[in-house]
Amino acid sequence: MKNNIIKDKSFAFAIRIVQLYKYLKDEKKEFVLSKQLLRSGTSIGAMIREAEHAQSRADFTHKMSIALKEANETNYWLELLYKTEYIETKHYESISSDAAEVLKMLISIVKTSKTTN
């Protein structure tokens, strides 16, 4: 898997999540929601990395499905932080666009892996 787009995008997204977490913690003094965001947002890429060395097609599909669930949860925390005014509109739109892109890719991967099982 030399040129793995979902791996690269999920890692870049995790970096953005870590930076947002640090901002929320340091500048906004928000500790609870931001920690949830950090956990779900960084676990997307971790599950994708695990899927690289899956023991079977079913294991791969399972791990990618977990990554998909984590991406969906991350969208929830981002929206909640935005609606509670911890994140400004321009920052929310930027990061939620990246989140949506990762989510769409994962949906496609999971659907494809289920049909080729």
ABEGO torsion letter per residue (X at the ends): XABBAAAAAAAAAAAAAAAAAAAAAAAAGBAAAAAAAAAAAAAAAAAAAAAAABABAAAAAAAAAAAAAAAAAAAAAAAAAAAAGABBAAAAAAAAAAAAAAAAAAAAAAAAAAAAX
